[in-house]
Amino acid sequence: PGFVGADLANLVNEAALLAARRNKKAVGMPEFEEAIDRIMAGLEKKKRLMNMKEKEIVAYHESGHALVACSLPHADPVRKISMIPRGIGALGYTLQKPTEDRYLMTRTELLDRIAIFVGGRVAEEIIFNEISTGAQNDLEKATEIAKLMVKEYGMSDKMGLVTFEQGNRPLFLGGGFAASKEYSEETAREIDLEIKKIMDESFHRVKALLTEKKEILRGMAKTLMEKEVIEGEELKKLLEELHK
C-alpha cells in the first residue's frame, strides 16, 4: 500500500538484485523486506560510527516516534524501528506500513501524523532535558502538514473555510511561474500564528503522552540499543510486556 506501479517495479528489481548477490535461486521475503527498507529509508551506512551518547539519543528518538505511533488510534502500524544509519543523513528510522491505499485524510489523522513526527524530539527532551539536531527533518515534515492544514485545507477554526494558495500563475512577460499571494501582511501573520499553534498543541499533547509512558519509553530504548532493530511483531510483544 502506498506504492505506485513504478515503486513496485523498483521493489521487485531491488529484491532480485539482493537475491542474486546472495547466490539464491529465488527471491524470498527477506529480500523484499530489505528492498522496502532501501527504497523507503535508503542504503545502510554500516561504516558511519556513532559514539555511545549519540546511540542513546537515537534510540530514545526513534522509540519516541514508535511509541507515539503505537498509542494513537489513526496511525499506520509500525513495521520496524532501527538505529542503523541509512541514506544521506538518517541515524535511525521508524517505518510505518499503511494497511491500505489512502486518497483522503481527516483533520484528526493529520494531527496524529504531526504528533508522530514530533515524538522523537519530545522523547529527547523528556529523557535528557536537552534536544539535538536529529529532529530537523521531522520538524520540516510536521510544519509542512500544519501549513497545508491552515493554508489549503481550511482546517483552521480561526482562519475559517478559506484557502490561501491560489496555485501557480505565469510571471508577467517572462518564463516560469510564481505562486501568488493575495492576502495582507496581517493575514500572513495570522496564518503563521495558526501554524505555530498547531505545532505547539501537538508538542504539549505528545509531551503529556510520553511523560505518562516514560518507563515504557525507557524499556523500548534499552531494547533498541541492545538489538539495533525491532520488527513490528516483536515490537507488539515488547509493548505488551512493558505494559504489565
N, C-alpha and C positions, 0 to 999 in steps of 0.2 A: 504493500500500500504506500502511496505517495510517489512511486517511481513511474515515469512515463516510459514509453517503448524504448527510447534511446538509453535510458538509465538501466532498463532490464537487459538490453543487449550488451551494455558495458559490463554489467554484473556477471553475465554468463562468460564473456570473454576473459574477464579478470580471473574468475574461478577456474576456467580451463587452463590459463597460464600457470596458476598456482599448482594445479594438479600435475601439469607437465613437469614443472620444476621438481616436484616431489616424486617423480617417476611412477605416478599412478596410472592405471589403465582406464579409470573413470573419474568423473568429477563427483565428489561427495559433499555432504552438508558442511564439513569443516572448511572446505574451500569456498563454499557460498557464504558462510558466516564471515570468514576473513575478508572476502571480496566486498561484502556490505560495509565492514569496518573501514576498508581502504577508501571506498567511494564516499562514505559519509564523514569520515574523520581524517583521512589522509594516511600516508605511509608511516609505519612505525619508525621512530628515531631512537634506536637502541643505544647509539653512541652519545646521545645527549644525556649527560650525567648530572644529577641533582644532588645537593647535599641533604643531610637528614632533616634540617629545618624546612627546606623547600618541599621535600617529600611529605612532611607532616601537614604543611599548609595546603598542598594539592589534595591530599587525602581528605581533609576536612572540607575543602572547597567542593570537591566532586560529591562527597557524601551529603553536603547541604543541598545541592541540586537534586540528588536522587531522593532524599528523604521528603523534600517538599513535593516532588512529583508523585511519590507514593502516598502522600497524605491528602492530595486534592482530588475531588471527585471527577473533574473534567480533564485530567491529564492523561496523555498516552502512556501505556505501560513502559517501565524502564527495562530495556533489553540487556544493558551492560553498563557497568561503571569501571573505569580503568584509570590508573595513574601512570600508564606507559605513554611517554610523549609521542604525538603523531602530528603529521602535517608540518606547517611552517612554524607555528608558534604555540600550539596546544600542548601543555604539560600534562594534561589529563583530559578525560572527556566522559560525559554521561550520554548514552544513546537511548533514545526512546523510539519505540516502534509503533506507528499507528496501526489500529486494528482494521481500518478500512479507509478507502479514499474519501476525502472530505472536500466539499466545494463551498461550504458556508461555515462561519464561526460566530458564536454568540458573544455578547459582551463579557459574560462570565467566563467563557473559555479563554478569551484573550487576556483577561485579568489573571487567570490561573497560569497562563503561559509566561506573563511578565513575572509572576511570583517565582516560577521555577528558574528563570534567568537570574534573578537577584538572590536566589538561595545560596549560591556559593559565597558571594560577598558577605552576606549576613552571617553565615556559619563561621567565617574567618573572624569577624568582629566579636561574636559571642565567645568563641574559644580563646582567642589570642588578645582581645581588646586592641586589635590592630588590623589594618587592612593592607592588601598588597595590590600590585598592578595586574594580577591574574584575572580580574573581572572585567577588563576593558571591553573585550568582545561581547561578553554577556550584557553589559550595560548599553552598548550600542544597539543590540538587538531589542532589548526591553524598551529603550527610549523610542526606537522606530515604531514599535507596536503602539505605544502611547500616543505618538504623533499622529499615526493613522486613525486612531480612535477619535481624536479630537478634531483633526483637520479634514478627514474624508468620510468617516463612517457615521458622523452625527451621534457619537456615543458619549458626549459630554453634556451633563444636565445644565451647566451654566451657559455653554455656547449654543445649545439647542440643536434643532434639526437643520443644521446648515453645513455645507461643505465649503472649505476654504481653498481647495485646489481645483482650478478650472482646466487642468491639463496643459499641454504644451501648445504654444501658438508661434507662428513664424515670426522671426525677427524682421523688422521693417527694412526693406531694401537689402537684406543680407541673407546668407545661408544659415542653416541651423535653426534651432528652436530655443525658446526661452520660456520658463514657467512664469505664468502671470501671477501677480499679487494684487488682488483687487479688494484690499481691506486696509483699514487705517493702522497707524502705529499703535494706537490704543488697543485695537482688536488683536494685533500681533502680540502685545504684552499679555492680554488676557489668555490667548492661546498658550503662550509659554507657561503661564501660571497654572493652567489646567493640566498641561503635560507634567509639570513638576508635582502637582497634587496627586495625580495617578501614581507616579513613581514613589512619592513619599508614603502614600497609603499602602502600596504594595510592600514597601520596606518594613513598615510597622506591623503589617499583617504577618509577614514571614518571620520577623523577629519574635513575635509572640508565639508562633507555631514552633520554631526551633528552640526557643528558650524552654518551652514546656517539654520538648522531646530531647533535651540536651544530652541525657545519658544514652539514649538510643543513637544519637549523632556520634557520640564518643565511641560506642561499640562498632558502628559501621566504619568509622575512620580507622580504628585499630585493625579491624579485619581486612580492610582495603590495603593498609600498609603491609600486612603480612602476605597477602595473596597477590597484590597489584591489580588483579582483575576479578570482579564479581559478576557472574552471569545472572540473568533475570530470575530463573527458578531458584538459584542459590540465594539471591537477594530476598526473595519471598520468605524462604525458610529462616534466614538470618533475622529478618524483621519480626517474625513470629516468636523466635527465641528471645529477642531483646525486649519484646513487649511483655513477657512473662514476669 
